[in-house]
């Protein structure tokens, strides 16, 4: 049976750094954004669905006390 958990290598705290995560509203992108925020990073979720971006940012900001999330909307 496959596990639904994603394994991240141990990383040092990243306070003060910024990461832009595309596809960060769900799936692996969201889990990556959440993990980076938990390390203290300011995570910007870039996507073209404002509602999904706002929901992802809200979840990250509720769960992660070290870093913070914001969203960047774009249309291609």
C-alpha positions as CSV (number, residue, x, y, z in Angstrom):
1,X,0.0,0.0,0.0
2,X,1.4,3.4,-1.0
3,X,2.1,6.0,1.6
4,X,0.5,9.5,1.2
5,X,3.4,11.2,3.0
6,X,6.2,12.9,1.2
7,X,9.7,12.6,2.7
8,X,11.8,15.7,2.8
9,X,15.5,15.6,3.6
10,X,16.5,17.4,6.8
11,X,17.2,21.1,6.0
12,X,18.4,23.8,8.3
13,X,16.1,26.7,9.2
14,X,15.7,29.1,6.3
15,X,14.4,32.2,8.1
16,X,14.6,35.4,6.0
17,X,14.8,33.5,2.7
18,X,12.1,33.7,0.0
19,X,10.8,30.8,-2.2
20,X,8.4,31.1,-5.2
21,X,6.5,27.8,-5.7
22,X,4.5,27.3,-8.9
23,X,1.7,24.8,-8.6
24,X,1.7,25.3,-4.8
25,X,-2.1,25.2,-4.4
26,X,-2.3,21.4,-4.1
27,X,-0.4,18.1,-4.2
28,X,3.3,18.0,-4.1
29,X,3.6,21.8,-4.8
30,X,1.5,22.5,-1.7
31,X,3.4,20.1,0.5
32,X,6.7,21.7,-0.7
33,X,5.4,25.2,0.0
34,X,4.2,24.1,3.5
35,X,7.5,22.5,4.3
36,X,9.5,25.5,3.2
37,X,7.3,27.8,5.3
38,X,7.8,25.5,8.3
39,X,11.5,26.1,7.9
40,X,10.9,29.8,8.2
41,X,10.8,30.9,4.6
42,X,8.5,33.5,3.1
43,X,6.7,31.3,0.5
44,X,5.0,32.9,-2.5
45,X,2.6,30.6,-4.2
46,X,2.3,31.5,-7.9
47,X,-0.8,30.3,-9.8
48,X,-3.6,31.3,-12.1
49,X,-6.5,30.4,-9.7
50,X,-6.9,33.1,-7.1
51,X,-9.4,31.2,-5.0
52,X,-7.1,28.1,-4.7
53,X,-4.1,30.3,-4.0
54,X,-5.9,32.1,-1.2
55,X,-7.0,28.8,0.3
56,X,-3.5,27.4,0.2
57,X,-1.9,30.6,1.7
58,X,-4.5,30.6,4.4
59,X,-3.8,26.9,5.3
60,X,0.0,27.6,5.4
61,X,-0.3,30.7,7.5
62,X,-2.6,28.8,10.0
63,X,-0.3,25.8,10.2
64,X,3.2,27.3,10.0
65,X,4.4,29.7,12.7
66,X,8.0,30.0,11.5
67,X,7.4,31.4,8.0
68,X,4.6,32.9,6.0
69,X,2.8,32.5,2.7
70,X,1.5,34.9,0.1
71,X,0.1,34.4,-3.4
72,X,0.9,35.8,-6.8
73,X,-1.7,35.5,-9.5
74,X,-0.8,35.3,-13.1
75,X,-2.5,34.4,-16.4
76,X,-0.5,32.8,-19.3
